[in-house]
Amino acid sequence: MPVYEYACQDCKKRFEIRASLQEREKTKVQCPHCQSEKVERVFSAFYAKTSRKS
């Protein structure tokens, strides 16, 4: 499941949400710290988690 990173415009805190593409499009994102809906998506680095040990 993808992880989406957001930044709150009111309290300036960053947070992550795990959601499918359909869930993310349907739900209104709210800051877990101050419950503000003034959030914007932050583009972060992509990483992949695998089960192989290197």
PyRosetta script that sets phi, psi and omega in degrees:
from pyrosetta import init, pose_from_sequence

init()
pose = pose_from_sequence("MPVYEYACQDCKKRFEIRASLQEREKTKVQCPHCQSEKVERVFSAFYAKTSRKS")
pose.set_psi(1, 133.1)
pose.set_omega(1, -178.1)
pose.set_phi(2, -67.5)
pose.set_psi(2, 152.0)
pose.set_omega(2, 176.4)
pose.set_phi(3, -110.5)
pose.set_psi(3, 126.4)
pose.set_omega(3, 179.6)
pose.set_phi(4, -110.7)
pose.set_psi(4, 134.2)
pose.set_omega(4, -178.8)
pose.set_phi(5, -105.9)
pose.set_psi(5, 135.3)
pose.set_omega(5, -178.5)
pose.set_phi(6, -128.8)
pose.set_psi(6, 158.6)
pose.set_omega(6, 173.7)
pose.set_phi(7, -126.6)
pose.set_psi(7, 131.6)
pose.set_omega(7, 179.3)
pose.set_phi(8, -81.2)
pose.set_psi(8, 133.2)
pose.set_omega(8, 179.5)
pose.set_phi(9, -77.0)
pose.set_psi(9, -24.1)
pose.set_omega(9, -178.1)
pose.set_phi(10, -85.8)
pose.set_psi(10, -55.1)
pose.set_omega(10, -175.3)
pose.set_phi(11, -98.9)
pose.set_psi(11, -4.1)
pose.set_omega(11, 175.6)
pose.set_phi(12, 66.9)
pose.set_psi(12, 16.2)
pose.set_omega(12, 179.1)
pose.set_phi(13, -91.3)
pose.set_psi(13, 150.8)
pose.set_omega(13, 176.4)
pose.set_phi(14, -102.5)
pose.set_psi(14, 147.8)
pose.set_omega(14, 178.4)
pose.set_phi(15, -152.3)
pose.set_psi(15, 162.9)
pose.set_omega(15, -178.8)
pose.set_phi(16, -119.1)
pose.set_psi(16, 149.0)
pose.set_omega(16, 176.6)
pose.set_phi(17, -132.2)
pose.set_psi(17, 132.0)
pose.set_omega(17, 174.5)
pose.set_phi(18, -99.1)
pose.set_psi(18, 121.3)
pose.set_omega(18, -179.1)
pose.set_phi(19, -160.1)
pose.set_psi(19, 150.6)
pose.set_omega(19, 173.9)
pose.set_phi(20, -71.4)
pose.set_psi(20, 166.2)
pose.set_omega(20, -179.6)
pose.set_phi(21, -60.0)
pose.set_psi(21, -41.4)
pose.set_omega(21, 179.3)
pose.set_phi(22, -64.9)
pose.set_psi(22, -42.5)
pose.set_omega(22, 178.9)
pose.set_phi(23, -63.6)
pose.set_psi(23, -42.8)
pose.set_omega(23, -177.7)
pose.set_phi(24, -64.9)
pose.set_psi(24, -37.3)
pose.set_omega(24, -179.6)
pose.set_phi(25, -72.8)
pose.set_psi(25, -30.8)
pose.set_omega(25, -175.9)
pose.set_phi(26, -84.2)
pose.set_psi(26, -33.1)
pose.set_omega(26, -172.9)
pose.set_phi(27, -96.8)
pose.set_psi(27, 148.6)
pose.set_omega(27, 176.1)
pose.set_phi(28, -85.0)
pose.set_psi(28, 125.0)
pose.set_omega(28, -177.4)
pose.set_phi(29, -80.9)
pose.set_psi(29, 133.8)
pose.set_omega(29, -178.2)
pose.set_phi(30, -128.4)
pose.set_psi(30, 141.1)
pose.set_omega(30, 178.4)
pose.set_phi(31, -66.6)
pose.set_psi(31, 127.7)
pose.set_omega(31, 179.4)
pose.set_phi(32, -72.8)
pose.set_psi(32, -15.0)
pose.set_omega(32, -178.4)
pose.set_phi(33, -86.3)
pose.set_psi(33, -45.0)
pose.set_omega(33, -175.3)
pose.set_phi(34, -124.2)
pose.set_psi(34, 1.2)
pose.set_omega(34, 179.1)
pose.set_phi(35, 64.2)
pose.set_psi(35, 17.4)
pose.set_omega(35, 176.8)
pose.set_phi(36, -73.2)
pose.set_psi(36, 147.8)
pose.set_omega(36, 175.0)
pose.set_phi(37, -98.8)
pose.set_psi(37, 4.4)
pose.set_omega(37, 177.8)
pose.set_phi(38, -87.1)
pose.set_psi(38, 77.0)
pose.set_omega(38, -179.4)
pose.set_phi(39, -123.8)
pose.set_psi(39, 151.8)
pose.set_omega(39, 174.4)
pose.set_phi(40, -131.2)
pose.set_psi(40, 146.9)
pose.set_omega(40, -177.9)
pose.set_phi(41, -74.2)
pose.set_psi(41, 136.6)
pose.set_omega(41, 179.2)
pose.set_phi(42, -110.8)
pose.set_psi(42, 130.6)
pose.set_omega(42, 178.2)
pose.set_phi(43, -86.2)
pose.set_psi(43, 123.2)
pose.set_omega(43, -177.8)
pose.set_phi(44, -118.1)
pose.set_psi(44, 174.5)
pose.set_omega(44, -178.4)
pose.set_phi(45, -67.0)
pose.set_psi(45, 144.2)
pose.set_omega(45, 177.4)
pose.set_phi(46, -85.7)
pose.set_psi(46, 139.1)
pose.set_omega(46, 173.3)
pose.set_phi(47, -141.8)
pose.set_psi(47, 152.5)
pose.set_omega(47, 179.4)
pose.set_phi(48, -121.5)
pose.set_psi(48, 136.6)
pose.set_omega(48, 178.1)
pose.set_phi(49, -104.5)
pose.set_psi(49, 124.1)
pose.set_omega(49, 179.4)
pose.set_phi(50, -120.7)
pose.set_psi(50, 166.6)
pose.set_omega(50, -179.7)
pose.set_phi(51, -92.1)
pose.set_psi(51, -7.8)
pose.set_omega(51, 179.5)
pose.set_phi(52, -74.1)
pose.set_psi(52, 138.4)
pose.set_omega(52, 175.2)
pose.set_phi(53, -94.3)
pose.set_psi(53, 136.5)
pose.set_omega(53, -179.5)
pose.set_phi(54, -106.4)
pose.dump_pdb("model.pdb")
